[in-house]
Amino acid sequence: MDAAYIVEPHQPGEHLTANGLPVFTLYYANDDDGDRRLGSDSKLTFTAPADGSYLVRVSDVRGHASRSVRLSLDGPPAATDFSVTLAGNNPTINAGSGKEFTITADRRDGFDGEIRVSLTGALPPGFCGFQSTGDSSRPQIGGRRDLGHGRCTAAQQGQQDNAAQSTLTATADIGGHAVSKPVGSLGTITLAPKPKLTVRLLPEGNQSSPAPGQPPELTITAGSTTPAILKIERNGFDGLVSLDVNNLPHGVIVDNIGLNAVLIPAGESERQIFLNCAKFVPETDRLVHAWSKPRVNQASPPLLLHVKRAAGVAGGK
């Protein structure tokens, strides 16, 4: 059954009568639940603009009706919640480089807040997944987004086939309370030889290797564009390299990349990119990294991105 919903203010015991004010019919949702959690049933998420009684009319969207057609309404309280899954565990990481893992959020009943992922326990010697730089070190899934990225890097020397004695936990604020959910473990981490290509993401003008545990830093002002450098070291891979910059805050993009993403042509070793930050982005610190796409599949060490607001400029759309 294709159902349409109409939600209108209503006083108990009274019919809806004309009062001289315009009447607007609001079709909030129709057809099946988009997430298919309810099978063929329809779903409506409605936030009342004020306390009061409301009349809900349920009808067939085609206008079909008969005594044999029965529509029912079930209105359970919202169960705002989330869960997070991990992809990319049990990685094989090349010495002196990194591999990316992905965290995916399953949001329920309108939850659209930020989700932070933290690591409990230590990674094996020679491997690093989280820097000691406070909350900015955590992989994050931005508000209203479903996907986030982290990375685990290996020193030039490390132990083979290490089982990570650590777990990932996702935390979000719901109803004024911190709610935590288990994500899983990175599992067994295997050290591989030095890769045929390594990647670095650096502020323009600073192409030196960062000190251990101290990622390079780049500050961008909301409403502006700031350059950065993608630099690769070739060790046997001489072809075209396609790259992404992942874990950027919502509203920050790599600008002017055309239809083919960020490319470094064969025989070249670096490219200037431009990070564009929308005016609405709040002040935040975020660890971001570059990732060379599946053909090479290497992640750069992190870059600590600071978003600042211009003096006297308030947040806005």
Secondary structure, 3 states (H helix, E strand, C coil): CCEEEEEEEECCCCCCCCCCCCCCCCEEEECCCCCCCCCCCCCCCCCCCCCCEEEEEEEECCCCCCCCCCCCCCCCCCCCEEEEEEECCCCEEECCCEEEEEEEEEEECCCCCCEEEEEECCCCCCEECCCCCHHHHCCEECCCCCEEEEEEEECCCCCCCEECCCEEEEEEEECCEEEEEEEECCCEEEEECCCCEEEEEEECCCCCCCCCCCCCEEEEECCCEEEEEEEEEECCCCCCEEEEEECCCCCEEECCCCCCCEEECCCCCEEEEEEEECCCCCCEEEEEEEEECCCCCEECCCEEEEEECCCCCCCCC
